[in-house]
Amino acid sequence: MKTLTLLLALLSLNALAALPGDSLYQLNDQWQNRHGKTLKLQDMAGKKQLFAFIYTDCATACPIIVSELKRIQQALTPEQQQRIGFVLVSLTPGTDTPKVMAHFARQRELDEHWTLLSGNEHQVRTLAMALNIKYMGLANGEIAHSNAITALDEQGRILFQQSGLPDGPEGVIAKMVL
């Protein structure tokens, strides 16, 4: 059993070593997805990803962010959808449990191309800082946050970051060179 554990640890280190130094996937934290499964960011390597930060009980900016990402997904061909993932990271990990995230995904009709992540406060802050996403809690319980969509390449490097869809979903798709 110790040999297997050591082998898995070495494989994990090799996978990290194979990633470029500027890869977001170098962050080695463990997250939970909406199914309660533990995963690392590096598990998303191999296809392009669109990241956004939200919280599930937001009534202002977050629904717009999700709608914009859904517009992008709807503009993709089925072949293109196989080469891109959509990642929503919770800004309120204390309340956005896997069960809450799963309910949110069902309500918004988010399919298997979507990964909803919840971690702890430190993980969220670290990832937000790596992506230059700013956020802070307000006295009324709301979260003020950047409304950026961040596109990553297959190895977790930032391709671009933008707010909104000034050129429509097709503009994002063209920038991602799918």
C-alpha positions in Angstrom: 0.0 0.0 0.0 2.9 2.4 0.8 4.4 1.7 -2.6 1.1 2.6 -4.3 0.8 5.8 -2.4 4.4 6.8 -3.2 3.9 6.0 -6.9 0.7 8.1 -7.0 2.6 11.0 -5.3 5.4 10.7 -7.9 2.9 10.7 -10.7 1.3 13.8 -9.3 4.6 15.6 -9.0 5.5 14.6 -12.6 2.2 16.0 -13.8 2.9 19.3 -12.1 6.4 19.4 -13.4 5.1 18.9 -17.0 3.0 22.0 -16.6 4.4 25.4 -17.6 5.6 27.6 -14.6 2.9 30.2 -15.4 0.1 27.6 -15.3 -2.8 28.1 -12.9 -2.8 24.4 -12.6 0.4 24.7 -10.5 -1.9 25.5 -7.6 -2.1 22.2 -5.9 -5.2 22.7 -3.7 -8.0 20.2 -3.5 -11.5 21.4 -4.4 -15.0 19.9 -4.3 -17.2 19.8 -7.3 -21.0 19.9 -7.3 -21.1 16.1 -7.1 -19.0 16.1 -3.9 -16.0 14.7 -5.8 -12.5 16.0 -4.8 -10.4 17.4 -7.6 -7.4 19.6 -8.3 -7.2 22.3 -10.9 -4.7 20.3 -12.8 -7.4 17.7 -13.4 -8.8 20.2 -15.9 -5.7 20.2 -18.0 -6.1 19.0 -21.6 -8.9 21.3 -22.7 -9.5 25.1 -22.7 -11.5 26.4 -19.8 -13.6 29.5 -19.1 -13.4 30.5 -15.4 -15.8 32.8 -13.6 -16.3 33.6 -9.9 -19.9 33.6 -8.6 -22.0 32.8 -5.5 -25.2 31.0 -5.8 -27.5 33.3 -3.9 -26.4 36.4 -5.8 -29.3 38.2 -7.4 -27.3 40.8 -9.4 -24.1 40.2 -11.4 -23.7 36.4 -11.0 -26.9 35.5 -13.0 -25.6 37.7 -15.8 -22.1 36.0 -15.7 -23.7 32.6 -15.9 -26.0 33.7 -18.7 -23.1 35.1 -20.7 -21.2 31.8 -20.3 -24.3 29.9 -21.4 -24.6 32.1 -24.5 -21.0 31.2 -25.3 -21.7 27.5 -24.9 -24.9 27.7 -27.1 -22.8 29.3 -29.9 -20.3 26.4 -29.9 -20.6 23.5 -32.2 -20.9 20.1 -30.5 -17.3 19.4 -31.5 -16.1 22.7 -30.0 -18.0 21.9 -26.8 -15.9 18.8 -26.3 -12.8 21.0 -26.3 -13.9 23.6 -23.8 -15.0 23.5 -20.2 -16.9 26.1 -18.1 -15.8 26.6 -14.5 -17.7 28.5 -11.8 -15.8 29.1 -8.6 -17.8 29.9 -5.5 -17.0 33.1 -3.6 -18.9 31.9 -0.6 -17.6 28.4 0.0 -19.1 28.3 3.5 -22.6 28.3 2.1 -22.0 27.0 -1.5 -21.7 23.3 -0.5 -21.7 20.6 -3.2 -25.4 20.1 -2.6 -26.2 23.8 -3.1 -23.9 24.0 -6.2 -25.7 20.9 -7.6 -29.1 22.5 -7.1 -27.8 25.7 -8.7 -26.6 23.8 -11.7 -29.9 22.0 -12.1 -31.8 25.3 -11.8 -29.6 26.9 -14.5 -29.5 23.8 -16.7 -25.7 23.5 -16.6 -24.7 20.3 -18.2 -21.6 18.0 -18.0 -19.4 20.7 -19.6 -19.7 22.8 -16.4 -17.6 22.3 -13.3 -18.7 24.1 -10.2 -16.0 24.4 -7.5 -16.1 25.0 -3.8 -13.0 25.2 -1.6 -12.1 27.0 1.5 -11.6 30.8 2.0 -7.9 30.5 1.5 -8.2 28.5 -1.7 -10.7 31.0 -3.2 -8.6 34.0 -2.2 -5.4 32.4 -3.7 -7.1 31.5 -7.0 -8.8 34.9 -7.2 -5.4 36.6 -6.7 -3.8 34.4 -9.3 -6.5 35.5 -11.8 -6.5 39.1 -10.6 -10.1 38.8 -9.4 -11.0 41.2 -6.7 -13.8 40.6 -4.2 -15.0 41.7 -0.7 -18.0 41.0 1.5 -20.4 43.9 2.1 -22.3 44.7 5.3 -25.6 43.5 3.7 -24.2 40.0 3.0 -23.6 40.6 -0.7 -20.2 40.1 -2.3 -18.8 42.9 -4.5 -16.6 41.2 -7.1 -14.9 41.4 -10.5 -17.2 40.3 -13.2 -14.5 38.9 -15.4 -14.5 35.8 -17.5 -11.0 34.2 -17.8 -10.0 32.0 -20.6 -7.3 29.4 -20.0 -5.4 27.3 -22.5 -5.1 23.5 -22.2 -2.2 23.8 -19.8 -3.8 26.4 -17.5 -2.2 29.5 -18.8 -4.3 32.7 -19.2 -5.3 33.4 -22.8 -7.4 36.5 -22.0 -9.7 38.0 -19.5 -12.7 40.2 -20.2 -15.9 41.5 -18.6 -19.1 41.0 -20.6 -19.4 40.0 -24.2 -18.8 43.2 -26.1 -18.2 41.2 -29.4 -20.9 38.6 -28.5 -20.2 35.0 -27.8 -18.5 34.7 -31.2 -15.8 37.1 -30.1 -14.9 34.9 -27.2 -14.9 31.8 -29.4 -12.7 33.5 -32.0 -10.2 34.5 -29.3 -10.1 30.9 -27.9 -9.1 29.6 -31.4 -11.2 26.5 -31.1 
